[in-house]
Structure formats: C-alpha cells, structure tokens
Amino acid sequence: MLDAALPPVAGALPGVRRLALSERDRALAAVVAAFVRDPLLRWVWPPDERYAGCAPSFFGLLLDLRLGGGEVWAADGGAAVAMWDPPGGLYATPAQDPWPGLHATFDQPERDRWAAFDAAMAVPAGVPPYWYLGVLATDPAHQGRGLGSAVLGPVLAAADRTGTAAYLETMSEANVGFYARLGFAVDREVDLSEGGPRCWLLRREPQKAVASGG
C-alpha cells in the first residue's frame, strides 16, 4: 500500500510530522484499510469477517505501543503513517506485556502462523542497534500523492545523520522495488510453509549526503 511518487529522503511534504493523539483513530483506519489485501494478513486471517474482527485490535496495539514509546510519523492528519521502533527498542513499554491478552483472542492456527512469520523474519541477533519500520500504510483513498514515501523521510534522515541501519519486512515484491529506491536491500527471502506468502527482510545502510555543486 505504497505510493510511487518519491520525494527526497531528507525532505518531507508539507504536513509530515509526529502523529497527534487526536489523529490516532484516523491513522488506525488508514492502516486497516491499507492492509486488507496484504498476503501475510490474509494468510493469518483469510475470511473477510475474521480480518475485520482482528485487524483493528492488532494494528491498534502496534500503534499505541509506538505512540507511547516509539516514533509514529504521519501525513495529512493520519492519511499515511509510518510506525518505527527506535534503536535499542521502544523508549518506554507498559508495565504489563499486552501481547498475551491480544494473542488470547486469536485461535491456535492464527497464533501458529504469527509465530512462524516472526521466526522467519527476525532481525539477525547481535547486529548493532537499528531503526525498525513496523508499519507503513497509506489510506487507499489518498494513494498516489507521495504520502507513503514522505512519512519515511524524517526517520531515514535521522538514521543517515547518526550512521544507523534500518530494517523492515514486506510480503510484496513490488514493495521490494519501492524500498530499493530508498536504499533498502534484501537481507533475507523466505517462503512460509503451509501456503504462506513469500517474505522479504530488508536492510538499509545509512546513506551519505550528496554534496551539491557550487
């Protein structure tokens, strides 16, 4: 669910900023709509009604954790959103882990599929601290405006300034090409078992600024 227009990474379209709490519901709706045909999400939750019932709570927890302890950048009031884990992990986490409670609402095959995906796409152990892009989404009604790439700009620029790598995963070969234009390269490619999708783990090395001619 990404846009083809690609502004410079160091810049951003007007209105790109950290997501405000008042924009949380709009951003969540954009993410749920953007991932409705995602190969991984529909492998885990094939029936439409199961996706509709589980995706809002799943993405809502991802969003809330990053609003509380990560970096969430948005454009147009939440029409596009990028959710990041900062190097070293979230700045702050809840006193009680919220994931077991959410997982209890999934059936066993769904939990097994999430576990298989997590194991296959885990970032290699022992790598230096890195940025991790957990979710990038643009509301389908707002695609084609460059918002998806624009909301990545602030954190990618920060990664470049500090010499920090970034990781993400995708289940779309078209997205592999999109992210390649931003400096990401394939670190791992895996076909999940039991009819699961092909998954790519991508890594981006910090980019050096190109000096302008005088």
C-alpha positions as CSV (number, residue, x, y, z in Angstrom):
1,M,0.0,0.0,0.0
2,L,2.7,2.4,-1.0
3,D,3.0,5.4,-3.3
4,A,5.1,5.7,-6.4
5,A,6.0,9.4,-6.0
6,L,9.3,9.6,-4.3
7,P,10.4,12.9,-2.8
8,P,14.0,13.3,-1.5
9,V,14.5,11.3,1.7
10,A,16.0,14.3,3.6
11,G,12.9,16.3,2.9
12,A,9.2,15.9,3.5
13,L,5.9,17.0,2.1
14,P,4.1,19.7,4.0
15,G,2.2,18.3,7.0
16,V,4.6,15.5,7.7
17,R,5.0,15.4,11.5
18,R,4.7,13.1,14.5
19,L,1.1,11.7,14.8
20,A,-1.0,13.5,17.3
21,L,-3.1,11.5,19.7
22,S,-6.2,13.2,18.3
23,E,-5.4,11.6,14.9
24,R,-5.0,8.1,16.3
25,D,-8.3,6.8,15.1
26,R,-7.9,8.2,11.6
27,A,-4.4,6.7,11.3
28,L,-5.7,3.3,12.5
29,A,-8.5,3.3,10.0
30,A,-6.0,4.0,7.3
31,V,-3.7,1.1,8.3
32,V,-6.6,-1.4,8.5
33,A,-7.8,-0.3,5.0
34,A,-4.3,-0.4,3.5
35,F,-3.6,-3.9,4.6
36,V,-6.9,-5.5,3.7
37,R,-5.3,-7.5,0.8
38,D,-1.9,-7.9,2.4
39,P,-0.7,-11.5,1.7
40,L,0.5,-12.1,5.3
41,L,-2.5,-10.7,7.0
42,R,-4.9,-12.7,4.7
43,W,-2.8,-15.8,5.3
44,V,-3.3,-15.4,9.0
45,W,-7.0,-14.3,8.7
46,P,-8.4,-15.5,5.4
47,P,-12.1,-14.8,5.9
48,D,-13.1,-11.1,5.5
49,E,-15.0,-11.2,8.7
50,R,-12.0,-12.5,10.6
51,Y,-9.7,-9.8,9.3
52,A,-12.3,-7.2,10.1
53,G,-12.6,-8.5,13.6
54,C,-8.9,-8.9,14.4
55,A,-7.0,-6.3,12.4
56,P,-8.2,-3.2,14.3
57,S,-7.1,-4.6,17.7
58,F,-3.8,-5.9,16.2
59,F,-2.8,-2.7,14.5
60,G,-4.3,-0.7,17.3
61,L,-1.8,-2.3,19.8
62,L,1.1,-1.8,17.4
63,L,0.1,1.9,17.0
64,D,-0.4,2.5,20.7
65,L,2.9,0.9,21.7
66,R,4.7,3.1,19.2
67,L,2.8,6.2,20.2
68,G,3.9,5.6,23.8
69,G,7.4,4.5,23.2
70,G,8.5,4.8,19.6
71,E,8.2,7.1,16.6
72,V,5.0,7.5,14.6
73,W,5.1,9.9,11.7
74,A,2.1,10.8,9.7
75,A,1.0,13.0,6.8
76,D,-2.4,14.7,6.2
77,G,-3.6,14.1,9.7
78,G,-3.1,10.3,9.6
79,A,-3.9,9.5,6.0
80,A,-0.4,8.0,5.8
81,V,1.5,6.7,8.8
82,A,4.9,5.1,9.5
83,M,5.4,3.3,12.8
84,W,9.0,2.9,13.9
85,D,10.9,1.1,16.8
86,P,13.9,3.2,17.7
87,P,17.4,1.8,18.0
88,G,17.6,-0.4,21.2
89,G,13.9,-0.9,21.4
90,L,10.9,1.2,22.5
91,Y,11.7,4.2,24.6
92,A,9.0,3.1,27.1
93,T,6.9,-0.1,27.5
94,P,3.8,-0.8,29.5
95,A,4.3,-2.3,33.0
96,Q,2.4,-5.4,31.8
97,D,3.0,-7.0,28.5
98,P,-0.2,-6.5,26.4
99,W,0.6,-9.1,23.8
100,P,-0.6,-12.3,25.6
101,G,-4.0,-10.8,26.1
102,L,-4.3,-10.0,22.4
103,H,-3.0,-13.4,21.4
104,A,-5.6,-15.0,23.5
105,T,-8.2,-13.6,21.1
106,F,-6.7,-15.5,18.2
107,D,-7.2,-19.2,17.6
108,Q,-4.3,-21.6,17.6
109,P,-3.7,-21.7,13.8
110,E,-3.6,-17.9,13.8
111,R,-1.1,-17.9,16.7
112,D,1.0,-20.5,14.9
113,R,1.1,-18.5,11.7
114,W,2.2,-15.4,13.5
115,A,4.9,-17.4,15.3
116,A,6.2,-18.8,12.0
117,F,6.4,-15.4,10.5
118,D,8.1,-13.8,13.5
119,A,10.7,-16.6,13.5
120,A,11.3,-16.4,9.7
121,M,11.7,-12.6,9.7
122,A,13.6,-12.0,12.9
123,V,16.5,-9.5,12.6
124,P,19.8,-11.3,13.0
125,A,21.0,-11.5,16.6
126,G,24.0,-9.4,17.5
127,V,23.6,-6.6,15.0
128,P,24.2,-3.1,16.3
129,P,21.1,-1.0,17.3
130,Y,18.9,-0.2,14.3
131,W,15.6,1.5,13.4
132,Y,12.8,-0.9,12.6
133,L,9.9,0.0,10.4
134,G,7.0,-2.0,11.8
135,V,4.2,-0.5,9.6
136,L,4.0,1.8,6.6
137,A,0.5,2.5,5.3
138,T,-1.4,5.0,3.2
139,D,-5.2,5.1,3.1
140,P,-6.2,3.8,-0.3
141,A,-8.3,6.9,-0.9
142,H,-5.1,9.0,-0.6
143,Q,-2.6,6.9,-2.6
144,G,-0.7,8.5,-5.5
145,R,0.2,11.7,-3.6
146,G,3.6,10.6,-2.4
147,L,2.5,10.4,1.2
148,G,3.8,6.9,1.9
149,S,7.4,7.8,1.0
150,A,7.2,11.2,2.6
151,V,6.4,9.9,6.0
152,L,9.5,7.8,5.9
153,G,11.7,10.9,5.4
154,P,12.2,12.1,8.9
155,V,13.4,8.8,10.4
156,L,15.5,7.9,7.4
157,A,17.2,11.3,7.6
158,A,17.8,10.7,11.3
159,A,19.3,7.3,10.5
160,D,21.6,8.9,8.0
161,R,22.8,11.6,10.4
162,T,23.6,9.1,13.1
163,G,25.0,6.3,10.9
164,T,22.3,3.9,11.9
165,A,20.9,1.0,9.8
166,A,17.2,0.3,9.3
167,Y,15.2,-2.9,8.8
168,L,11.7,-3.8,7.7
169,E,9.8,-6.7,6.2
170,T,7.4,-6.9,3.3
171,M,5.3,-9.5,1.6
172,S,5.2,-7.7,-1.7
173,E,7.8,-8.0,-4.5
174,A,6.6,-4.6,-5.8
175,N,7.4,-3.1,-2.3
176,V,10.9,-4.6,-2.6
177,G,11.5,-2.3,-5.6
178,F,9.9,0.7,-3.8
179,Y,12.1,0.3,-0.8
180,A,15.2,-0.2,-3.0
181,R,14.8,3.3,-4.3
182,L,15.1,4.4,-0.7
183,G,18.3,2.5,-0.1
184,F,17.0,-0.8,1.2
185,A,18.4,-4.1,0.0
186,V,17.2,-7.7,0.6
187,D,18.8,-9.3,3.6
188,R,16.6,-12.5,3.6
189,E,13.9,-14.0,1.4
190,V,11.7,-16.8,2.8
191,D,8.7,-18.7,1.6
192,L,6.5,-19.5,4.6
193,S,5.2,-23.1,4.9
194,E,1.6,-24.2,4.7
195,G,0.7,-21.9,1.8
196,G,2.2,-18.8,3.4
197,P,3.4,-15.9,1.4
198,R,7.0,-15.1,0.3
199,C,8.5,-12.7,2.7
200,W,11.5,-10.3,2.4
201,L,13.6,-8.9,5.2
202,L,15.2,-5.7,4.0
203,R,18.1,-3.7,5.5
204,R,19.2,-0.2,4.7
205,E,22.7,1.1,5.4
206,P,23.0,4.8,6.4
207,Q,23.3,7.0,3.3
208,K,25.9,9.7,2.9
209,A,24.6,13.1,1.8
210,V,25.4,14.0,-1.8
211,A,27.2,17.4,-1.9
212,S,25.6,19.9,-4.2
213,G,27.8,21.5,-6.8
214,G,28.9,25.1,-6.3
